[in-house]
Amino acid sequence: MDYVQNISVPRDFHLLAFSNTEELHHIIFFGLLLMYLLAVLVNMLVIVLVSLVSQLHTPMYFFLCNLAAQDIITVSAILPKLMTITFIGEKSISFYGCITQLFLYICCNVGDFLLLAIMAYDRYVAICVPLRYHLIMKPRFCILLVTTSWTFSATNAMCYALPISHLSFCRPININHIFCEIVFLLELSCSDTTLIKALITANVTLIGIFPFSLILTSYVYIIYTILKMPSSAARLKTFSSCSSHLTVVLLYGGSGIILYMKPVSENSQEVDKMFFLIYLGFIPVLNPLVYSLRNRQVQSSARIVFSKHLINYL
């Protein structure tokens, strides 16, 4: 009877976040605030630049805009609540707020990897079959690729959010993490989660293998094409055109491997939270910087836009 009373669909959860560092809460808060503002600002800057500058109306920057939008959604779904927990100690998050956070995280995380795979295909076409680039990467085809990516990501996230929203949970309902991550929710559930765990295994394999295989295959052909070029200057110039994308792939892939492939232990929970924080907040800041710092076209476009608006202001 007591067991039945301890099982419920909770009205809220409690995110413990960085509970062992209370003396550093204000420092952590300002760090989170800076990280959030930078992530939103630099990604919004990419979207604005691509929208205003006609020279950036290309498939690669169209895909980059969508990547930036997904990064803004991710940090906005997680960091503001984490800042509230850190600053005022309000650890509770509503049940449906938790499910929404989970949905947005999965949707954008899956979408990021799919977009990176699409961008790898774009680089393959641009370098390996350049004469057919404008025939293949037509605006309608690019829109179809992005729409398919968003639709698949949202559907995939819903396949987790809906079953989890119908689970029963054992009390206490404390989540020792910085956001409502699916593994932690399943650990708190008193319902049978076998099917959800099987879905996770199959889905992680599919989502992990398909984009990675497409990216790997694209770069095998790209590297092969570059090596066949007669001059070192041509090889360097061609490789630099895809170096930004390759850097972002390594950032996402490397941090994702560290997060989900490393052994889990109670002693490493605080370290795991920091890794997740870097993945959720720091990587979205780096992505636009990688493209802008390594790309003269973006830099010149930014100077044109800012100088134009400055002249109009003066």
C-alpha positions in Angstrom: 0.0 0.0 0.0 2.8 2.4 0.9 4.5 1.5 -2.4 1.3 2.5 -4.4 1.2 5.8 -2.5 4.8 6.6 -3.4 4.1 6.3 -7.1 2.5 9.2 -9.0 2.6 11.4 -12.0 4.4 14.3 -10.3 3.4 17.9 -10.6 7.0 18.9 -10.7 10.6 17.7 -10.5 13.6 19.1 -8.7 16.7 19.8 -10.6 19.6 19.6 -8.2 22.1 21.2 -10.7 25.3 22.3 -9.0 24.1 21.6 -5.5 27.6 20.9 -4.1 29.0 24.4 -5.0 26.6 26.7 -3.1 29.5 29.2 -2.3 30.1 29.6 -6.0 26.5 30.1 -7.1 26.9 33.8 -8.0 30.0 33.1 -10.0 28.3 30.2 -11.8 25.2 32.4 -12.5 27.2 35.2 -14.2 29.1 32.5 -16.2 25.8 31.0 -17.3 24.4 34.4 -18.1 27.4 35.4 -20.2 27.4 32.0 -22.0 23.6 32.4 -22.8 23.9 35.9 -24.0 26.9 35.1 -26.2 25.2 32.0 -27.7 22.1 33.9 -28.6 23.9 37.0 -29.8 26.4 35.2 -32.1 23.9 32.9 -33.6 21.4 35.7 -34.1 24.2 37.6 -35.8 24.7 34.7 -38.3 21.0 34.6 -39.1 20.8 38.4 -39.6 23.9 38.5 -41.7 22.8 35.7 -44.0 19.3 37.3 -44.3 20.7 40.8 -45.2 23.7 40.0 -47.4 22.8 38.6 -50.8 26.3 37.2 -51.2 25.5 34.8 -48.4 22.4 33.5 -50.0 23.9 30.1 -50.7 23.0 26.6 -49.6 25.8 26.3 -47.0 24.8 29.5 -45.2 21.1 28.6 -45.4 22.0 25.4 -43.6 24.2 27.3 -41.2 21.2 29.6 -40.4 19.1 26.6 -39.4 22.0 25.2 -37.3 22.1 28.6 -35.5 18.4 28.6 -34.9 18.6 25.1 -33.4 21.4 26.2 -31.1 19.4 29.2 -29.9 16.4 27.0 -29.1 18.7 24.5 -27.2 20.3 27.2 -25.0 17.0 28.9 -24.4 15.3 25.7 -23.3 17.9 24.9 -20.7 20.1 27.8 -19.6 17.5 30.2 -18.3 16.0 27.6 -16.0 19.5 26.7 -14.8 20.3 30.3 -14.1 17.1 30.5 -12.0 18.2 27.5 -10.0 21.7 28.8 -9.5 20.7 32.4 -8.6 17.6 32.1 -6.4 17.7 28.4 -5.6 14.3 27.6 -7.1 15.0 24.0 -8.1 11.5 22.9 -9.1 10.5 22.5 -12.7 7.0 21.5 -13.7 6.3 18.1 -15.1 5.3 19.3 -18.5 8.1 21.9 -18.4 10.5 19.0 -17.9 9.0 17.1 -20.8 9.1 20.2 -23.0 12.8 20.7 -22.1 13.5 17.1 -23.0 11.6 17.4 -26.3 13.5 20.5 -27.4 16.9 19.1 -26.4 16.4 15.9 -28.4 14.8 17.6 -31.4 17.7 20.2 -31.7 20.4 17.7 -30.9 19.3 15.2 -33.5 18.7 18.2 -35.9 22.2 19.4 -35.4 23.8 16.1 -36.5 21.4 15.8 -39.5 22.2 19.4 -40.6 26.0 18.7 -40.3 25.5 15.6 -42.5 23.5 17.7 -45.1 26.3 20.4 -45.0 28.9 17.6 -45.6 26.9 16.5 -48.7 26.8 20.2 -49.8 30.6 20.4 -49.5 30.9 17.1 -51.4 28.9 18.4 -54.4 30.7 21.7 -54.4 34.2 20.1 -54.5 33.7 16.8 -56.2 31.1 17.8 -58.9 31.4 21.6 -59.0 29.9 21.9 -62.5 26.7 20.3 -61.4 26.5 22.2 -58.0 23.8 24.7 -59.0 21.8 21.9 -60.7 21.8 19.7 -57.7 21.7 22.2 -54.8 18.7 24.1 -56.0 16.7 26.3 -53.5 13.8 23.9 -53.6 16.0 20.9 -52.9 17.8 22.7 -50.0 14.4 23.7 -48.5 13.3 20.0 -48.8 16.4 18.8 -47.0 16.0 21.3 -44.1 12.3 20.6 -43.8 12.9 16.9 -43.7 15.6 17.4 -41.0 13.3 19.5 -38.8 10.3 17.1 -39.3 12.3 14.0 -38.6 14.0 15.6 -35.5 10.6 16.8 -34.1 9.0 13.4 -34.7 11.9 11.6 -33.2 11.8 13.8 -30.1 8.0 13.2 -29.8 8.6 9.4 -29.8 10.4 10.0 -26.5 8.4 12.8 -25.0 4.9 11.2 -25.3 5.8 7.8 -23.7 7.7 9.5 -20.9 4.8 11.9 -20.2 2.7 8.8 -19.4 5.2 7.2 -17.0 4.7 7.0 -13.3 7.5 8.2 -11.0 8.8 7.1 -7.6 9.4 9.8 -5.0 11.6 11.6 -4.2 11.7 13.1 -7.7 15.1 14.8 -7.6 17.1 14.9 -10.8 20.8 15.2 -10.1 21.5 17.0 -13.3 21.4 20.4 -15.0 18.4 19.6 -17.1 15.7 16.9 -17.7 17.9 14.4 -19.5 16.1 11.2 -20.6 18.4 8.8 -18.8 17.8 10.4 -15.4 14.0 10.5 -16.0 14.0 6.8 -16.8 15.9 6.1 -13.6 13.2 7.8 -11.5 10.3 6.0 -13.2 8.5 3.1 -11.5 6.9 2.0 -14.8 8.3 -0.5 -17.2 10.8 1.4 -19.4 12.1 -1.5 -21.4 10.6 -0.4 -24.7 11.8 3.2 -24.3 15.3 2.0 -23.5 15.2 -0.3 -26.5 14.1 2.7 -28.6 17.0 4.7 -27.3 19.5 2.0 -28.2 18.1 1.6 -31.7 17.7 5.3 -32.2 21.2 6.3 -31.0 22.7 3.7 -33.3 20.6 4.9 -36.3 21.1 8.7 -35.6 24.8 8.1 -34.8 25.6 5.9 -37.7 23.7 7.5 -40.6 25.0 11.1 -40.3 28.5 9.9 -39.4 28.5 7.6 -42.4 27.3 10.3 -44.7 29.9 12.8 -43.3 32.7 10.2 -43.5 31.8 9.2 -47.1 31.6 12.8 -48.2 35.0 13.6 -46.8 36.6 10.5 -48.3 35.6 11.7 -51.7 36.5 15.3 -50.9 40.0 14.3 -49.7 40.5 12.1 -52.7 39.4 14.9 -55.1 41.7 17.4 -53.3 44.7 15.0 -53.5 44.2 14.8 -57.3 44.6 18.5 -57.8 47.8 19.5 -59.5 48.9 22.5 -57.4 49.3 22.8 -53.6 47.7 26.2 -53.7 44.6 24.8 -55.3 44.5 22.0 -52.7 44.9 24.4 -49.8 42.2 26.7 -51.2 39.8 23.9 -51.7 40.4 22.3 -48.3 39.9 25.7 -46.6 36.4 25.9 -48.1 35.3 23.0 -46.0 37.6 23.5 -43.0 35.0 25.4 -41.0 32.4 22.6 -41.4 35.0 20.0 -40.5 35.9 21.9 -37.4 32.3 22.1 -36.3 31.8 18.4 -37.0 34.8 17.6 -34.8 33.5 19.9 -32.0 30.0 18.2 -32.0 31.3 14.7 -32.6 34.2 14.9 -30.1 32.0 16.4 -27.3 29.2 14.0 -28.0 31.5 11.0 -27.7 32.9 12.3 -24.4 29.4 12.8 -23.1 27.7 9.5 -24.1 30.6 7.1 -24.4 32.5 7.7 -21.1 31.8 5.4 -18.2 29.1 6.7 -15.8 29.8 6.7 -12.0 28.5 8.5 -9.0 31.9 10.0 -8.3 31.9 11.7 -11.8 28.5 13.3 -11.7 29.7 16.8 -11.1 32.3 16.4 -13.8 29.5 15.1 -16.1 27.4 18.2 -15.4 30.3 20.4 -16.5 30.8 18.4 -19.7 27.1 18.8 -20.5 27.3 22.5 -19.7 30.1 22.9 -22.2 28.3 20.9 -24.8 25.0 22.8 -24.3 26.3 26.3 -23.8 29.9 26.6 -25.1 29.7 24.7 -28.4 26.8 26.9 -29.7 29.0 29.9 -29.1 31.9 28.4 -30.9 30.0 27.3 -34.1 29.3 30.8 -35.5 32.8 32.0 -34.4 34.4 29.1 -36.3 32.6 30.1 -39.5 33.1 33.8 -39.1 36.8 33.7 -37.9 37.8 31.3 -40.7 35.7 32.9 -43.5 36.6 36.2 -45.2 33.2 36.3 -46.9 31.4 36.4 -43.5 33.9 38.9 -42.1 33.5 41.3 -45.1 29.7 40.9 -45.0 29.7 41.8 -41.3 31.8 44.9 -42.0 29.5 46.0 -44.8 26.3 45.6 -42.8 27.7 47.3 -39.7 29.3 50.2 -41.7 26.0 50.7 -43.6 23.9 50.8 -40.5 26.5 53.1 -38.7 26.4 55.6 -41.6 22.6 55.6 -41.6 22.6 56.1 -37.8 25.1 59.0 -38.0 
